[in-house]
Amino acid sequence: MTTIEGIKIETPNQNKILLEETFYVLTKKNCVFRVRLLKKGLSLVKENESHLKEQLIPINDIIGCRCLRSKKPERSCSCQSLPRSTSLKVVEENSVELDDSDASAYLYIYAYLLQKAKGTPNRRERTIITLRFRSFDKFEDNHREAQRWRTAIKKLINGDHVSYSQIIDFSLSHKFKENKRLLVLCNPKSGAGRGKSIFQQKIAPILQEAEIPYDLHITKYANFAREFVRTSNLYQWSGIIVVGGDGVVFEVINGLFERWDWSENVKAIPVGVVPGGSGNGLARSIAYQSGEPYIPSTLPSALAAIKCKVVPMDLVRVETTSQILFSFLSVGWGFISDVDIESERLRILGGQRFNIWSVARLIGLRSYRGKIWYLPANTPMNIPKDVELSPINIGSSPDISTSTDHHATRQRLDSWYSANSRRTAYFSANESTFQSTADHETGDSTSKEKPRMYGPASQLPCLTVALESPWVCVEGKYLMVHASYQSHLSEDCLFVPDAKLNDGLIWLLIIHAGTKRSQLLQFLLGLSTGAHLNFISKHSKIQLLPVKAFRLEPDPSEQGYITVDGELVEYGPIQAEIFPELGRVMVP
């Protein structure tokens, strides 16, 4: 049976008791649990004849709780665990399957507890605490008491202030602030093609336990997520959960910047990442920097979506000769990009495809000639103070495209029009004016245009303009040039252990030609643990530089691959600059 010991008044101290009851374990003689609700969590004090044992379930580890009612005896089993599906709803008080003879109310509390053990990685384990309220003869009275506990717990989970007077006033009619729905974009073909099953088996049950509503959309073709984000009314959702690889995250972020209201949406709609691809660099970086166990890999992302804790993330504006992109992970040229693109034929193998193709590329090692320009991290970005970084005012204006001063104008590929637009905007760095040139073709000029790319204005010279001091130029042959702004490039590639989500830095790796295969192999093997950093300090042909911006100018007579967040872009000049804290991501 269950007896109520009493209720104590709360004080500001985290250890003061908000609610307290005593529960007896029927399967064990003389075993009593004294359950206390504190501001910091749920205290379970086990009492028996020999000793006392206390366990604290931190409130941060509790994701939700529900009041349920038992089913009919012929459909229940005392040894069966709580089902994790929509069948939970059939045991509500108005269910036709409820057991009228049982007046008890059951409070199910769902928690994911951090388990630490020597010699094994930390991990979280799902735990259900079941409290049975049956002090009263009527179900309504027991249900009211269970609901009082549920309301107090959910308020603590949400970070709301809970006082004793509030607890006394909690009733069955208490309404919680309704959460906005989450938008879930799932790529069923990511990685080894497990995206849909990952969501159904790993994520949906957790969202249900936390009573988080969501709308699920399955991507149907390449750039579906990008188009969906660009054209949908995003204000109906509190955030976007991406189930898939880094490619889908890339689509979502660039879809946000293809909206005219990009500034509001980038700040208001955070992005959460559930790893389901081959690389999963961003998901691994978020867990690493949050100190959250990555076993299982989907759990940190699910907890992040539930807790709705949002932090700013740096984004990098990337400019090529034909397009503007916004990047969250990396820009690559050489070895890693070759492996990334050429191993696509082995996608069914998941992340192992990178290891297999790395061996092939080591055997047939390639080098590329070109120039690398970079702006060191301790160098300020030189942009005139009178430059107005506001949207372009499109209208009739003089044609400035014939200007002889190549420093006076730069083709503006960012804020309103893509490079392929029939209207090309120009940005004057000297006179701080925005002008445009419109061609003289008749008819609808937007019918064949690619989506316009919005976003913050560039602070760099035009891609066709020569760079000067304080830019640093290195010319030669390279095995690899890779710029990253996250700690991990993939789940098992700890590229820059010191990188943060919002440190305002690009980490530029340069490996010069002449590096031996054995040295490159040793470097690659060290990427899994970060040991490659010690290798870098001993070899002059390998550099890792913190920068704010860079430009790559491959030799036009050669062919190769350049990637942005693992996505192939045209081979040719490319430059990038960091925009600190431009994006928003969910963290656990």
Buried (B, 14 or more C-beta within 10 A) or exposed (E): EBEBEEBEEBEEEEEBBBBBBBBBEEEEEEBBBBBBBBBBBBBBBBBEEEEEEEBBBEBBBBBBBBBBBBBBEEEEEEEEEBEBEEEBEBBEEEBEBBBEEBBBBBBBBBBBBBEEEEEEEEBBEBBEBEBBBBBBEEBEBBBBBBBBBBBBBBBBBEEEEBBBEBBEEBEEEBEEEEBBBBBBBBBBBBBBBBBBEBBEEBBBBBBBBBBBEBEBEBBEEEBBBBBBBBEBEBEEBBBBBBBBBBBBBBBBBBBBBBBEEBBEBBBBBBBBBBBBBBBBBBBBBBBBBBEBBBEEBBBBBBBBBBBBBBBBBBBBBBBBBEBBBBBBBBBBBBBBBBBBBBBEEBBEBBBEBBEEBBEEBBEEBBBBBBBBBBBBBEBEEEEEEEBEBEBBEBEEBEEBEEEEEEBBBBBBBBBBBBBEBBBBBBBBBEEEBBBBBBEEEEEEEEEEBEBBBBBBBBBBBBBEEEBEEEBBBBEBEBBBBBBBBBBBBBBBBBBBEEBBBBBBBBBBBBBBBEBEEEBBEBBBEBBEEBEBBEBBEEBEBBBBBBBBBBBBBBEEEEEBBBBBBBBEBEBBBBBBBBBEBBBBBBBB
